Amino acid sequence: MYIPTYDDVEQAHQRVAPYIHKTPVLTSTYFNDLTGAQLFFKCENFQKAGAFKVRGACNAVFGLSDELARKGVATHSSGNHALSLSYAAGRRGIPVTVVMPRTAPEAKKAAVRGYGGTIVECEPSTSSREETFAKVVASSGADFVHPYNDPRVIAGQATCSKELLTQVDGLDAVVAPIGGGGMISGTCLTLSSKAPGVRIYAAEPLNADDAARSFRAGHIIADDAPQTIADGLKVPLKELTWHFVSNHVTDILTATEEEIIDAMKLTWQRMKIVIEPSCAVPLATIIKNRDLFAGQRVGVIITGGNVDLDRLPWNL
């Protein structure tokens, strides 16, 4: 298992820079007053393809040799990695196939197809996703770009926090969502190398709290098909992301479905930006744990904005 280094992050940033946005950092007086902290929102909802995952996808796709690229790329994903890989493959002009749960948001499926990706549907469980994907790769020979358990992807995701450090000085903590752990691993990689004094918190839905339980137990605990409104955070940790989580994360905080929906709705109302339920989890945990963050400068990574507008969670 290759563990990426900060040299990989610097190379990734050079590789992906032509294909991504340097996303802005926004602040909110309302949320500062509500939490007692100074919050700095790194807005990857404004990223190409609408999510941070385009960073890792572009690093993987544009790092392929011409020979490997000709066979195309493939992955399994509930949405944002699927459409991000489709975006990256389209920019390089190579084929891409993605296995997606049949229950994945229609907005994300439409984006995959819009970028030229081919979708193969599976049942909404980790086991079904991996079994279906094995058949796809066996028939195509495409390069597997894992949504998170891939050193190329983690190095790409680490460019987000690398940018954040140049945009905001003196951070005390950074909070990011955790599902499979690609973003939080990239955050760990950057901060442990460049700002080791900054605490790293992962935020997770209580209904899909396998990472939190893994953190407490000291080994990976994997749930197969958790039910949560935060569709991007349903997948379990893998060995590479567990390496970063177990070595560098300060704590994993959880939020209920109601707390996630409230934080999402408040963000729409107060900041006038579109975020997914998965992206509301960090803010929900900060509001819930006000005493932990009060008086501090906190980076909050908003990971994406690909929302099914016909199925907003407060209307369900």
C-alpha atoms as one frame of an Amber mdcrd trajectory, in Angstrom:
protein
   0.000   0.000   0.000   1.558   3.266  -1.156   0.971   6.142   1.255   1.067
   9.491  -0.556   3.394  12.238   0.675   3.250  16.011   0.481   5.472  15.838
  -2.616   2.575  13.975  -4.259   0.246  16.795  -3.230   2.454  19.451  -4.813
   2.723  17.432  -8.029  -1.049  16.870  -7.999  -1.729  20.597  -7.664   0.426
  21.376 -10.694  -1.283  18.597 -12.667  -4.872  19.552 -11.872  -4.589  23.360
 -11.782  -5.674  23.853 -15.434  -8.873  21.857 -14.850 -10.161  23.091 -11.458
 -11.170  26.284  -9.688  -9.323  27.739  -6.725 -12.529  27.940  -4.733 -13.336
  30.916  -2.496 -13.488  31.051   1.282 -16.662  32.660   2.625 -17.542  33.871
   6.112 -20.845  34.469   7.887 -21.441  36.824  10.786 -24.624  34.904  11.560
 -22.817  31.576  11.953 -19.958  33.187  13.868 -22.486  34.556  16.368 -24.366
  31.253  16.508 -21.266  29.161  17.216 -19.037  31.624  19.038 -16.251  30.751
  16.595 -14.808  32.388  13.491 -15.799  30.041  10.678 -14.107  30.006   7.272
 -16.077  28.048   4.691 -13.949  26.566   1.888 -16.576  26.400  -0.839 -16.004
  23.345  -3.002 -19.676  23.565  -3.980 -18.352  26.129  -6.491 -15.817  23.625
  -7.838 -15.829  22.221 -11.380 -18.442  19.434 -11.530 -19.851  20.865  -8.297
 -17.664  18.979  -5.831 -14.150  18.625  -4.403 -13.847  15.166  -5.924 -12.847
  16.650  -9.270  -9.435  17.308  -7.698  -8.658  13.650  -7.070 -10.314  12.506
 -10.293  -8.262  14.904 -12.422  -5.050  13.905 -10.672  -5.726  10.235 -11.407
  -6.854  10.731 -15.021  -4.135  13.153 -16.089  -1.476  11.071 -14.346  -2.187
   8.043 -16.562   0.191   7.057 -19.322  -1.208   7.327 -22.851  -1.271   3.529
 -23.084  -3.362   3.119 -19.937  -5.579   6.078 -20.763  -6.682   4.510 -24.046
  -8.467   1.749 -22.087 -10.415   4.363 -20.171 -11.262   4.630 -16.503 -13.991
   3.186 -14.303 -15.266   3.592 -10.775 -18.167   3.037  -8.400 -19.743   6.012
  -6.679 -22.990   7.344  -5.254 -22.550  10.465  -7.310 -19.902  13.146  -6.913
 -16.881  10.975  -7.687 -18.779   9.484 -10.625 -19.515  12.840 -12.195 -16.052
  14.193 -11.317 -14.327  11.254 -12.993 -16.630  11.708 -15.975 -15.625  15.381
 -16.137 -11.908  14.529 -15.960 -12.136  11.711 -18.514 -14.079  13.991 -20.855
 -11.324  16.605 -20.652  -8.776  13.975 -21.612 -11.041  12.433 -24.237 -11.112
   8.895 -22.835 -14.051   6.577 -22.006 -15.440   6.301 -18.473 -17.864   3.824
 -16.898 -19.361   4.316 -13.448 -21.344   1.933 -11.257 -23.973   3.894  -9.316
 -26.680   2.834  -6.860 -30.097   2.920  -8.519 -31.159   5.235  -5.665 -28.454
   7.840  -6.368 -29.823  11.377  -6.867 -31.086  11.949 -10.398 -29.174  15.234
 -10.559 -25.910  13.337 -10.153 -26.854  10.688 -12.720 -27.768  13.418 -15.190
 -24.422  15.129 -14.607 -22.522  11.879 -15.256 -24.333  11.400 -18.550 -23.852
  15.064 -19.407 -20.095  14.667 -19.067 -20.168  11.587 -21.318 -20.046   8.856
 -18.673 -21.725   5.466 -19.023 -23.748   4.389 -15.959 -24.230   0.800 -14.778
 -26.730   0.661 -11.926 -26.487  -1.539  -8.817 -28.384  -2.045  -5.580 -27.775
   0.565  -2.832 -25.249  -1.397  -0.794 -21.465  -1.527  -0.674 -21.426  -5.236
  -1.493 -23.641  -4.847  -4.577 -21.606  -1.863  -5.733 -18.308  -3.764  -5.526
 -19.664  -6.970  -7.106 -21.159  -5.079 -10.053 -18.006  -3.052 -10.499 -15.791
  -6.170 -10.610 -17.756  -7.340 -13.647 -17.356  -3.971 -15.377 -13.575  -3.899
 -14.947 -13.187  -7.531 -15.999 -14.903  -6.814 -19.308 -13.280  -3.451 -20.130
  -9.759  -3.500 -18.665 -10.286   0.126 -17.603  -8.106   1.703 -14.917  -9.903
   1.619 -11.563  -9.975   5.021  -9.906 -11.319   4.279  -6.434 -13.504   7.042
  -4.981 -11.225   7.434  -1.975  -8.921   4.466  -1.263  -6.428   5.547  -3.928
  -3.211   7.505  -3.283  -3.725   9.553  -6.461  -7.195  10.570  -5.313  -6.087
  11.427  -1.776  -3.190  13.554  -3.078  -5.661  15.386  -5.302  -8.131  15.984
  -2.478  -5.277  17.320  -0.339  -4.968  20.292  -2.695  -8.175  21.681  -1.164
  -6.666  22.179   2.293  -3.391  23.265   0.644  -5.327  26.167  -0.881  -7.145
  26.835   2.383  -3.850  27.380   4.213  -2.907  30.097   1.701  -6.323  31.773
   2.071  -6.726  31.811   5.864  -4.008  32.359   8.479  -3.948  31.075  12.024
  -6.492  28.265  11.890  -7.021  26.360  15.130  -9.055  23.522  13.590 -10.491
  22.209  10.334 -13.737  20.237  10.092 -14.588  18.112   7.055 -17.174  15.402
   6.348 -16.198  11.744   6.478 -17.646   8.852   4.514 -14.971   6.722   2.915
 -12.393   9.248   4.038 -10.841  10.671   0.860 -11.270  14.343   1.770 -10.395
  13.891   5.427  -7.299  11.879   4.424  -6.203  14.637   2.072  -6.802  17.161
   4.842  -4.685  15.062   7.212  -1.926  14.785   4.605  -1.698  18.543   4.083
  -2.131  19.690   7.667   0.187  17.105   9.218   2.870  18.276   6.771   2.308
  22.042   6.716   0.293  22.962   9.826   0.695  20.156  12.380  -0.750  22.280
  15.179  -4.168  22.513  13.516  -6.679  20.023  14.935  -8.589  17.898  12.423
 -12.198  16.912  13.103 -14.235  14.576  10.924 -18.018  15.015  10.823 -20.369
  12.107  10.205 -24.119  11.364  10.227 -25.196   9.508  13.364 -27.187   7.161
  11.096 -23.959   6.212   9.269 -21.442   6.454  12.103 -19.183   3.530  11.189
 -16.113   5.814  11.023 -16.825   7.144  14.528 -17.257   3.600  15.839 -14.083
   2.533  14.036 -12.215   5.446  15.604 -13.348   4.407  19.088 -12.625   0.707
  18.507  -9.218   1.178  16.881 -10.068  -0.832  13.759 -12.329  -0.511  10.728
 -16.007  -1.254  11.287 -17.888  -1.307   7.979 -21.638  -0.884   7.569 -23.033
  -2.235   4.307 -26.057  -0.019   3.627 -26.670   2.736   6.203 -29.677   5.029
   5.726 -28.997   8.768   5.873 -29.992  11.923   4.033 -26.240  12.527   3.555
 -25.958  10.256   0.501 -22.259  11.014  -0.051 -21.263   9.669   3.380 -22.659
   6.132   3.288 -19.481   4.258   2.337 -17.021   2.727   4.827 -13.363   3.497
   5.471 -10.701   1.428   3.697  -7.124   0.619   4.685  -5.483   3.704   3.135
  -7.963   6.233   4.489  -7.939   4.444   7.856  -4.178   5.078   7.999  -4.740
   8.836   7.887  -7.822   8.858  10.127  -6.262   6.715  12.836  -3.000   8.680
  12.864  -4.078  12.295  12.432  -7.754  12.919  13.223  -8.420  14.533  16.619
 -11.996  13.262  16.884 -15.032  12.222  14.847 -18.233  14.116  15.660 -21.751
  13.057  14.660 -25.028  14.793  13.864 -28.596  13.532  13.639 -30.649  13.693
  10.450 -32.637  16.621  11.869 -29.465  18.513  12.795 -28.022  17.950   9.299
 -31.195  19.178   7.581 -31.382  22.229   9.866 -27.751  23.154   9.127 -28.288
  22.706   5.383 -31.401  24.865   5.384 -29.735  27.551   7.504 -26.805  27.678
   5.078 -29.131  28.138   2.126 -31.035  30.855   3.990 -28.160  32.767   5.573
 -25.264  32.338   3.116 -27.374  32.092  -0.054 -25.345  29.137  -1.340 -26.448
  25.672  -2.448 -24.905  22.815  -0.469 -25.664  19.100  -0.282 -26.827  17.359
   2.897 -23.383  15.718   3.205 -21.760  19.167   3.292 -24.015  20.351   6.103
 -22.692  17.724   8.517 -19.577  19.692   9.602 -21.602  22.809  10.408 -24.195
  20.692  12.216 -21.484  19.209  14.445 -19.949  22.635  15.150 -23.336  24.040
  16.210 -23.906  20.925  18.340 -20.450  21.153  19.972 -20.284  24.908  20.440
 -18.071  24.700  23.538 -15.450  22.739  21.572 -15.004  25.466  18.952 -15.981
  28.734  20.673 -13.322  31.436  20.414 -11.396  29.618  17.697 -10.658  30.050
  13.996 -12.178  27.049  12.250 -11.939  25.976   8.613 -15.100  24.254   7.365
 -14.843  22.325   4.117 -18.066  22.493   2.104 -17.585  19.537  -0.184 -20.236
  19.907  -2.886 -23.436  21.413  -4.214 -25.014  18.769  -6.419 -28.551  18.722
  -5.050 -31.688  17.107  -6.452 -33.895  20.211  -6.365 -37.035  18.091  -6.684
 -36.207  16.239  -3.450 -35.027  18.822  -0.941 -34.827  17.162   2.495 -37.029
  19.701   4.271 -39.809  18.988   1.763 -39.763  15.177   2.095
